């Protein structure tokens, strides 16, 4: 493997699991230091929350910094153990912040503080039980057709994950009608599935708009410490292309990402156009199949033993 020929991608919220990152914490000093730094920055024991059975791990305001901390701990552990040095970086939703840290475009401490605020704001944006998200699975999905099918409903296209999966987000009481409309639009495709997701709010939808200015303030507090040139190596969920290396543009994209579609399919195309090999690092591996669906190989690392098989 040429360690500089590849790209690394990081999954987002929903990938958290009890025990995540513990094997890296125990085996690699760089990983242990990452968890310790995260605890110092946030003021609570991140490792304890990640490694134990505390259900707070699944609350958005805790899940987001815990996933970020775990992914950076894994990434730094793999760097120290195997000399991993990818050239390009991408991340799905929350994972975009991990990608910015891994690329040295944003400091780990700034990212931790930012996503903790992000998680709190996103949880507060919608009353409990009012919002929902669902994955629409079918062959050769057309974003415009899906958006048209949702016309007049309090629902938006949240994630364009692949040619076969799009996630919608919005009011829970509109989901049943959306399912019927989308099934009709699929024209009897036997592969059609409508899968409700286990989330606590309608992320990447119009219902997040009200928190954008508060989140912009949080990003402005760290903006002077961003490295725009390093950000050129990271894909933007909002544009589907690599960040342009303009500080104000990075902030604008991260603010917009809260309420706009994650254009992950275009992110994958951008990364595959530059990198010979794609690696996914995180507590779980939702991104690998998205790459596979477009004919791009992606190797996933969810544990220390898997890292040994992939990088040794």
C-alpha positions, 0 to 999 in steps of 0.5 A: 500500500502507498499510504499517500495514495488513499483517502479516508472517510468517517461515518457520522451519528448513528454509528455509536456503540457501547465499547467503541474505541476501547481496544485502541485506547488499551493498545495505542498511546496516541489513541489513549491521549486522544480520549484524554484530550477529549475529556479535558476539553469537554470536562467529562470522561469521554472514555467512560461514556464510550466504553461503558453501558451509559445510555447517554451515549445515544443522546445527540449532544453526547453522541456527536463528541463521542463519535468524533473522539473515537474516530480521531483516537482510531485514526491517530492510533492507526497512524502511530501503529502503521504509518497511515498518511492519507492524502484526501479526507471526507466524512458523512454529516458529523463525520465531516468534522472528523475529516477536518481534524484528520486533515489538520484543517481544524484542531481537535479541541475546537471540533469537540467544542463545536460538535458538542454545541451542534448536538445540543442545538440540533436536539433543541431544534425540534420537540421530542417525538415530532421529527423523524427520518427514513431511508428510501431504498430502491434502484436508480433513485432520482433525487428530483423524483423524490423531492417531487413526491414530497411536494406539499409535505413537511419533509425534505431530502436529507441524505443522498447516499447512493444511487440506491438510497436516499434519506428523508427527514421532517415531521413524523406524522407525514411519513406514512403519506410519504411512503405511499407516494414514494412506493407509487413513484418507484413503479412497483420496484420489488427492491423498494423499502422504506426504513424508519431510522432510529434518530431523535430529531429531523436532521438535515431538514428545514426544521434545523433552520432556526438554530443556524445563526446560533451555530454560526456564532459557535463556528465564528469563535473558532474560525480564526484557527481554521486552516483553509489550505488544509481544508482543500483536501476535505470534501464538503457535504453541502457542495459535494466537492472539495472545500475551496480553501476560503475560511468564510466559505468553510463556515458557510458550508458547515452552517448550511449542512445542518439544514441542507442535504448531505450530498454524499454520493457526490462526495464519494465521486470527488474522493474516488476521482483523486484517490486510488484507495478508500478507507473507512474508519469509525465505530461502524461501517455504513459508508462501505456499501455506498462506495461499493454501489458505485463500483469503488472499493472501500476497506472499513476499519471498526476495530484494532484487529481489523486495522491489523488486517487492512494496514499490516 
